[in-house]
Amino acid sequence: MKEKFLFGFNFEKYTCFYEKIGIRTYKYFVPTYGDFWIQLYQKIFNKKINLVSTRKKAVEFATITLIAEAIHYLGLVFLLILNIIVFVQGKIIWTLVIFLMNLFINVFAIFLNRYNRIRLIKIFKIQEYELDLNNLNDNDDVKK
């Protein structure tokens, strides 16, 4: 089960599931590493951004997707609980608003993290042992 969670279930193997539900459109606008924001940054500052220019960076980025996915699972559970409470109180409009927030903030973000990780794993042939949260180093690009 752990391998399926990390490397994708059968329906995720070729990313077409995510592409059919519009994950590329979501990926374009997402505020963290979204294509729109990267292009805007490159245009304003005239700098090229390449998040996965090396295999090592790809492994780090794939590992970061695990962390982000876990955070979004926590957010999903929290908003589901809040959604149930608001529904029980009879606040139907707020129930719908919270549901839609949960969908866009957490569910699609989880899908995006899985989509990105599965693509990276396939392109760079990343193995399970390489996805180690203890080996993340934020200052790899900073010269001392």
N, CA, C and O of each residue as an XYZ file, in Angstrom:
576
protein
N       0.825     -1.203      0.000
C       0.000      0.000      0.000
C       0.868      1.266      0.000
O       0.540      2.255     -0.655
N       1.985      1.216      0.749
C       2.877      2.372      0.806
C       3.417      2.705     -0.583
O       3.494      3.873     -0.964
N       3.789      1.674     -1.334
C       4.313      1.894     -2.678
C       3.253      2.506     -3.583
O       3.557      3.392     -4.382
N       2.023      2.047     -3.467
C       0.929      2.603     -4.268
C       0.709      4.069     -3.920
O       0.467      4.899     -4.797
N       0.798      4.378     -2.619
C       0.599      5.756     -2.184
C       1.705      6.656     -2.738
O       1.428      7.761     -3.203
N       2.942      6.193     -2.692
C       4.071      7.001     -3.152
C       4.146      7.086     -4.667
O       4.362      8.163     -5.222
N       3.967      5.956     -5.336
C       4.216      5.876     -6.766
C       2.958      5.860     -7.614
O       3.046      5.831     -8.842
N       1.811      5.877     -7.000
C       0.575      5.964     -7.744
C      -0.165      4.643     -7.859
O       0.440      3.584     -8.025
N      -1.467      4.727     -7.770
C      -2.323      3.573     -7.979
C      -2.423      3.318     -9.483
O      -1.969      4.139    -10.280
N      -3.003      2.209     -9.869
C      -3.057      1.840    -11.282
C      -3.693      2.927    -12.153
O      -3.224      3.181    -13.262
N      -4.751      3.566    -11.663
C      -5.415      4.575    -12.480
C      -4.569      5.851    -12.616
O      -4.882      6.702    -13.450
N      -3.514      5.999    -11.822
C      -2.669      7.194    -11.872
C      -1.403      7.014    -12.711
O      -0.731      8.000    -13.013
N      -1.075      5.831    -13.079
C       0.225      5.539    -13.674
C       0.578      6.408    -14.880
O       1.747      6.746    -15.065
N      -0.377      6.767    -15.680
C      -0.073      7.506    -16.902
C      -0.610      8.931    -16.878
O      -0.647      9.578    -17.924
N      -1.017      9.432    -15.746
C      -1.463     10.808    -15.488
C      -2.667     11.258    -16.308
O      -3.113     12.393    -16.141
N      -3.211     10.421    -17.183
C      -4.343     10.862    -17.995
C      -5.587     11.114    -17.138
O      -6.414     11.953    -17.491
N      -5.729     10.398    -16.016
C      -6.844     10.664    -15.098
C      -6.824     12.123    -14.660
O      -7.844     12.812    -14.702
N      -5.658     12.580    -14.242
C      -5.526     13.957    -13.760
C      -5.712     14.971    -14.877
O      -6.299     16.032    -14.666
N      -5.223     14.655    -16.042
C      -5.380     15.567    -17.164
C      -6.847     15.676    -17.580
O      -7.294     16.746    -17.994
N      -7.594     14.582    -17.472
C      -9.018     14.603    -17.825
C      -9.835     15.452    -16.857
O     -10.841     16.040    -17.255
N      -9.418     15.526    -15.585
C     -10.187     16.333    -14.623
C      -9.691     17.780    -14.565
O     -10.159     18.564    -13.739
N      -8.748     18.134    -15.436
C      -8.329     19.535    -15.561
C      -7.196     19.970    -14.653
O      -7.099     21.150    -14.316
N      -6.339     19.048    -14.252
C      -5.268     19.399    -13.323
C      -4.265     20.364    -13.956
O      -3.649     21.160    -13.248
N      -4.096     20.306    -15.260
C      -3.170     21.241    -15.915
C      -3.656     22.682    -15.807
O      -2.848     23.597    -15.645
N      -4.950     22.891    -15.894
C      -5.499     24.242    -15.718
C      -5.285     24.705    -14.289
O      -4.885     25.845    -14.055
N      -5.548     23.828    -13.336
C      -5.315     24.152    -11.927
C      -3.834     24.445    -11.705
O      -3.484     25.395    -11.004
N      -2.969     23.632    -12.299
C      -1.513     23.792    -12.161
C      -1.056     25.137    -12.703
O      -0.090     25.710    -12.198
N      -1.717     25.635    -13.699
C      -1.339     26.904    -14.303
C      -1.507     28.064    -13.311
O      -0.680     28.975    -13.272
N      -2.577     28.026    -12.514
C      -2.909     29.158    -11.661
C      -2.522     29.001    -10.194
O      -2.605     29.970     -9.440
N      -2.106     27.822     -9.770
C      -1.811     27.591     -8.358
C      -0.704     28.560     -7.900
O       0.302     28.722     -8.592
N      -0.892     29.204     -6.731
C       0.054     30.248     -6.313
C       1.470     29.753     -6.015
O       2.417     30.530     -6.133
N       1.643     28.506     -5.639
C       2.989     27.993     -5.373
C       3.446     27.157     -6.550
O       2.900     26.080     -6.790
N       4.404     27.613     -7.264
C       4.988     26.928     -8.419
C       4.025     26.786     -9.596
O       4.218     25.914    -10.443
N       3.009     27.613     -9.662
C       2.097     27.573    -10.798
C       2.751     28.155    -12.035
O       3.555     29.083    -11.943
N       2.411     27.615    -13.182
C       3.029     28.031    -14.438
C       2.855     29.526    -14.701
O       3.782     30.187    -15.168
N       1.670     30.058    -14.404
C       1.406     31.483    -14.614
C       2.362     32.340    -13.799
O       2.936     33.300    -14.314
N       2.533     31.992    -12.518
C       3.380     32.789    -11.615
C       4.853     32.655    -11.978
O       5.608     33.622    -11.872
N       5.262     31.479    -12.401
C       6.651     31.292    -12.828
C       6.929     32.124    -14.078
O       7.966     32.779    -14.176
N       6.000     32.094    -15.028
C       6.180     32.884    -16.252
C       6.200     34.383    -15.947
O       6.987     35.130    -16.530
N       5.335     34.814    -15.035
C       5.296     36.222    -14.648
C       6.613     36.639    -13.991
O       7.153     37.701    -14.304
N       7.122     35.825    -13.099
C       8.393     36.098    -12.432
C       9.525     36.194    -13.453
O      10.354     37.102    -13.396
N       9.545     35.249    -14.378
C      10.591     35.239    -15.406
C      10.525     36.488    -16.278
O      11.552     37.030    -16.687
N       9.314     36.933    -16.555
C       9.139     38.115    -17.396
C       9.565     39.384    -16.647
O      10.260     40.231    -17.208
N       9.156     39.512    -15.404
C       9.460     40.713    -14.626
C      10.950     40.808    -14.304
O      11.559     41.864    -14.476
N      11.534     39.709    -13.837
C      12.917     39.742    -13.370
C      13.928     39.233    -14.405
O      15.132     39.211    -14.152
N      13.427     38.831    -15.558
C      14.280     38.342    -16.634
C      15.222     37.235    -16.149
O      16.404     37.213    -16.494
N      14.684     36.330    -15.353
C      15.436     35.181    -14.841
C      14.700     33.908    -15.205
O      13.471     33.856    -15.159
N      15.444     32.895    -15.562
C      14.874     31.588    -15.900
C      14.750     30.754    -14.634
O      15.711     30.625    -13.875
N      13.578     30.191    -14.405
C      13.359     29.298    -13.268
C      13.175     27.887    -13.802
O      12.345     27.645    -14.678
N      13.948     26.971    -13.272
C      13.799     25.567    -13.617
C      13.851     24.774    -12.311
O      14.925     24.578    -11.742
N      12.693     24.322    -11.841
C      12.599     23.670    -10.542
C      13.255     22.299    -10.507
O      13.686     21.843     -9.448
N      13.333     21.644    -11.643
C      13.883     20.285    -11.671
C      14.932     20.147    -12.771
O      14.799     19.316    -13.669
N      15.961     20.959    -12.690
C      16.992     20.949    -13.725
C      17.944     19.760    -13.602
O      18.606     19.393    -14.572
N      18.014     19.160    -12.422
C      18.876     17.993    -12.224
C      18.068     16.868    -11.590
O      16.971     17.096    -11.079
N      18.601     15.679    -11.626
C      17.927     14.540    -11.008
C      17.798     14.744     -9.499
O      16.772     14.405     -8.909
N      18.839     15.300     -8.875
C      18.805     15.547     -7.431
C      17.673     16.511     -7.067
O      16.963     16.293     -6.086
N      17.505     17.576     -7.857
C      16.414     18.520     -7.603
C      15.056     17.867     -7.833
O      14.091     18.171     -7.132
N      14.982     16.982     -8.802
C      13.728     16.268     -9.064
C      13.357     15.379     -7.879
O      12.190     15.311     -7.494
N      14.343     14.700     -7.304
C      14.088     13.851     -6.126
C      13.643     14.714     -4.959
O      12.712     14.346     -4.243
N      14.295     15.864     -4.753
C      13.902     16.770     -3.667
C      12.491     17.296     -3.885
O      11.693     17.349     -2.949
N      12.181     17.686     -5.127
C      10.847     18.203     -5.420
C       9.787     17.122     -5.220
O       8.706     17.396     -4.698
N      10.097     15.892     -5.636
C       9.158     14.779     -5.432
C       8.939     14.541     -3.944
O       7.823     14.236     -3.523
N       9.994     14.676     -3.145
C       9.864     14.511     -1.693
C       9.026     15.634     -1.104
O       8.209     15.397     -0.215
N       9.220     16.851     -1.589
C       8.433     17.991     -1.114
C       6.953     17.776     -1.420
O       6.094     18.198     -0.646
N       6.650     17.125     -2.543
C       5.243     16.856     -2.851
C       4.612     15.944     -1.801
O       3.414     16.038     -1.534
N       5.413     15.067     -1.208
C       4.893     14.215     -0.125
C       4.492     15.051      1.076
O       3.436     14.830      1.669
N       5.335     16.013      1.436
C       5.044     16.887      2.572
C       3.798     17.723      2.286
O       2.894     17.805      3.117
N       3.759     18.334      1.121
C       2.622     19.171      0.751
C       1.333     18.355      0.709
O       0.277     18.821      1.136
N       1.430     17.151      0.199
C       0.245     16.288      0.137
C      -0.263     15.967      1.541
O      -1.470     15.998      1.784
N       0.637     15.664      2.457
C       0.247     15.360      3.842
C      -0.427     16.563      4.489
O      -1.427     16.412      5.191
N       0.111     17.748      4.258
C      -0.495     18.969      4.813
C      -1.898     19.166      4.257
O      -2.812     19.538      4.992
N      -2.070     18.921      2.970
C      -3.392     19.085      2.367
C      -4.375     18.009      2.848
O      -5.576     18.266      2.922
N      -3.884     16.818      3.171
C      -4.771     15.809      3.763
C      -5.283     16.283      5.120
O      -6.456     16.092      5.441
N      -4.414     16.898      5.916
C      -4.839     17.445      7.207
C      -5.878     18.547      7.006
O      -6.889     18.589      7.707
N      -5.627     19.428      6.053
C      -6.586     20.482      5.738
C      -7.911     19.925      5.253
O      -8.974     20.445      5.591
N      -7.845     18.869      4.463
C      -9.054     18.217      3.966
C      -9.903     17.690      5.120
O     -11.116     17.896      5.156
N      -9.255     17.014      6.054
C      -9.976     16.464      7.208
C     -10.565     17.592      8.057
O     -11.722     17.522      8.470
N      -9.770     18.625      8.315
C     -10.256     19.758      9.117
C     -11.479     20.403      8.481
O     -12.479     20.643      9.158
N     -11.405     20.685      7.177
C     -12.544     21.327      6.517
C     -13.737     20.386      6.388
O     -14.878     20.848      6.381
N     -13.503     19.078      6.286
C     -14.632     18.133      6.282
C     -15.359     18.158      7.626
O     -16.589     18.156      7.677
N     -14.589     18.182      8.703
C     -15.202     18.266     10.040
C     -15.974     19.568     10.184
O     -17.109     19.575     10.661
N     -15.355     20.672      9.769
C     -16.031     21.966      9.811
C     -17.283     21.948      8.943
O     -18.310     22.510      9.324
N     -17.204     21.314      7.791
C     -18.339     21.215      6.884
C     -19.496     20.469      7.531
O     -20.651     20.872      7.395
N     -19.193     19.393      8.230
C     -20.237     18.618      8.917
C     -20.883     19.458     10.013
O     -22.107     19.467     10.148
N     -20.069     20.161     10.795
C     -20.595     21.002     11.879
C     -21.530     22.073     11.326
O     -22.622     22.283     11.854
N     -21.102     22.742     10.271
C     -21.904     23.808      9.665
C     -23.187     23.237      9.057
O     -24.245     23.861      9.135
N     -23.093     22.051      8.454
C     -24.274     21.409      7.878
C     -25.287     21.055      8.964
O     -26.487     21.273      8.796
N     -24.796     20.506     10.082
C     -25.679     20.138     11.201
C     -26.375     21.374     11.767
O     -27.510     21.293     12.236
N     -25.695     22.513     11.721
C     -26.297     23.758     12.190
C     -27.321     24.315     11.204
O     -28.000     25.299     11.497
N     -27.429     23.685     10.035
C     -28.421     24.092      9.053
C     -27.991     25.230      8.144
O     -28.827     25.821      7.461
N     -26.733     25.541      8.121
C     -26.222     26.638      7.288
C     -25.786     26.069      5.930
O     -24.611     25.786      5.695
N     -26.766     25.917      5.063
C     -26.549     25.242      3.787
C     -25.603     26.035      2.876
O     -24.734     25.444      2.236
N     -25.755     27.339      2.810
C     -24.884     28.158      1.956
C     -23.429     28.023      2.404
O     -22.535     27.833      1.579
N     -23.196     28.121      3.726
C     -21.834     27.995      4.245
C     -21.294     26.582      4.029
O     -20.098     26.398      3.802
N     -22.171     25.594      4.099
C     -21.749     24.218      3.820
C     -21.232     24.118      2.394
O     -20.190     23.509      2.149
N     -21.948     24.708      1.466
C     -21.527     24.690      0.062
C     -20.223     25.462     -0.132
O     -19.331     25.007     -0.848
N     -20.113     26.628      0.505
C     -18.893     27.440      0.387
C     -17.681     26.666      0.916
O     -16.639     26.628      0.261
N     -17.808     26.055      2.085
C     -16.704     25.302      2.680
C     -16.360     24.084      1.825
O     -15.189     23.744      1.657
N     -17.388     23.434      1.290
C     -17.155     22.292      0.411
C     -16.339     22.703     -0.813
O     -15.376     22.026     -1.175
N     -16.720     23.805     -1.448
C     -16.003     24.270     -2.638
C     -14.582     24.716     -2.288
O     -13.648     24.470     -3.051
N     -14.416     25.372     -1.132
C     -13.072     25.740     -0.674
C     -12.216     24.489     -0.506
O     -11.065     24.447     -0.941
N     -12.786     23.484      0.122
C     -12.061     22.240      0.357
C     -11.669     21.584     -0.965
O     -10.567     21.054     -1.109
N     -12.573     21.629     -1.908
C     -12.307     21.052     -3.220
C     -11.110     21.734     -3.886
O     -10.196     21.058     -4.358
N     -11.112     23.063     -3.925
C     -10.054     23.784     -4.627
C      -8.762     23.898     -3.819
O      -7.671     23.848     -4.386
N      -8.878     24.048     -2.515
C      -7.677     24.240     -1.690
C      -6.993     22.913     -1.375
O      -5.764     22.854     -1.347
N      -7.743     21.867     -1.140
C      -7.140     20.615     -0.689
C      -7.212     19.477     -1.703
O      -6.187     18.875     -2.022
N      -8.389     19.173     -2.208
C      -8.527     18.012     -3.102
C      -7.706     18.204     -4.378
O      -6.930     17.327     -4.759
N      -7.878     19.349     -5.036
C      -7.104     19.578     -6.254
C      -5.612     19.709     -5.960
O      -4.789     19.310     -6.784
N      -5.248     20.262     -4.802
C      -3.830     20.360     -4.433
C      -3.229     18.964     -4.207
O      -2.087     18.708     -4.588
N      -3.993     18.076     -3.593
C      -3.537     16.691     -3.425
C      -3.348     16.044     -4.791
O      -2.335     15.391     -5.041
N      -4.318     16.226     -5.663
C      -4.209     15.684     -7.022
C      -2.978     16.246     -7.741
O      -2.257     15.509     -8.414
N      -2.744     17.548     -7.596
C      -1.600     18.172     -8.260
C      -0.277     17.622     -7.733
O       0.640     17.361     -8.512
N      -0.174     17.447     -6.430
C       1.050     16.879     -5.860
C       1.283     15.462     -6.354
O       2.413     15.094     -6.674
N       0.231     14.668     -6.421
C       0.366     13.299     -6.921
C       0.728     13.301     -8.409
O       1.581     12.528     -8.846
N       0.089     14.157     -9.170
C       0.361     14.282    -10.607
C       1.831     14.636    -10.837
O       2.507     14.002    -11.646
N       2.318     15.647    -10.123
C       3.716     16.062    -10.285
C       4.684     14.965     -9.858
O       5.666     14.699    -10.551
N       4.413     14.326     -8.719
C       5.318     13.288     -8.225
C       5.372     12.099     -9.184
O       6.450     11.574     -9.464
N       4.226     11.683     -9.679
C       4.174     10.547    -10.607
C       4.934     10.872    -11.890
O       5.633     10.013    -12.426
N       4.806     12.090    -12.384
C       5.561     12.493    -13.580
C       7.059     12.489    -13.309
O       7.838     11.993    -14.123
N       7.461     13.037    -12.176
C       8.894     13.075    -11.833
C       9.462     11.671    -11.665
O      10.558     11.377    -12.140
N       8.716     10.812    -10.990
C       9.166      9.436    -10.771
C       9.367      8.727    -12.108
O      10.334      7.989    -12.296
N       8.445      8.960    -13.024
C       8.535      8.305    -14.333
C       9.694      8.875    -15.161
O      10.447      8.116    -15.772
N       9.839     10.184    -15.186
C      10.875     10.820    -16.011
C      12.275     10.524    -15.481
O      13.181     10.196    -16.247
N      12.447     10.644    -14.155
C      13.781     10.498    -13.561
C      14.021      9.117    -12.948
O      15.069      8.872    -12.350
N      13.048      8.219    -13.099
C      13.165      6.846    -12.577
C      13.582      6.843    -11.095
O      14.544      6.185    -10.699
N      12.831      7.594    -10.309
C      13.106      7.737     -8.878
C      12.624      6.490     -8.140
O      11.538      5.981     -8.417
N      13.424      6.008     -7.212
C      13.102      4.827     -6.414
C      12.564      5.255     -5.040
O      12.785      6.384     -4.603
N      11.863      4.350     -4.374
C      11.244      4.653     -3.084
C      12.259      5.113     -2.044
O      11.991      6.055     -1.298
N      13.415      4.467     -1.984
C      14.415      4.814     -0.969
C      14.947      6.240     -1.147
O      15.482      6.817     -0.201
N      14.810      6.809     -2.338
C      15.295      8.169     -2.581
C      14.365      9.236     -2.023
O      14.792     10.366     -1.790
N      13.105      8.893     -1.806
C      12.137      9.849     -1.273
C      12.244      9.867      0.248
O      11.402      9.309      0.951
N      13.279     10.510      0.734
C      13.602     10.525      2.160
C      13.480     11.946      2.685
O      14.202     12.839      2.242
N      12.573     12.155      3.621
C      12.349     13.485      4.175
C      13.560     13.991      4.960
O      13.716     15.200      5.135
N      14.406     13.102      5.427
C      15.575     13.508      6.206
C      16.704     14.049      5.344
O      17.623     14.687      5.858
N      16.649     13.805      4.049
C      17.730     14.247      3.172
C      17.441     15.563      2.467
O      18.194     15.963      1.579
N      16.372     16.238      2.844
C      16.075     17.527      2.230
C      17.045     18.570      2.746
O      17.308     18.653      3.946
N      17.574     19.368      1.828
C      18.494     20.429      2.212
C      18.077     21.698      1.484
O      18.208     21.795      0.264
N      17.573     22.670      2.239
C      17.074     23.906      1.640
C      18.180     24.776      1.061
O      17.913     25.595      0.181
N      19.405     24.625      1.525
C      20.460     25.540      1.141
C      21.444     24.933      0.145
O      22.616     25.310      0.138
N      20.999     24.012     -0.685
C      21.894     23.397     -1.655
C      22.463     24.406     -2.646
O      23.618     24.292     -3.056
N      21.669     25.377     -3.027
C      22.102     26.320     -4.042
C      22.846     27.516     -3.450
O      23.381     28.331     -4.202
N      22.891     27.639     -2.151
C      23.545     28.767     -1.496
C      25.021     28.428     -1.277
O      25.357     27.418     -0.659
N      25.879     29.284     -1.792
C      27.313     29.060     -1.625
C      27.763     29.632     -0.296
O      27.390     30.745      0.075
N      28.572     28.855      0.419
C      29.025     29.286      1.741
C      30.404     29.890      1.673
O      30.946     30.310      2.695
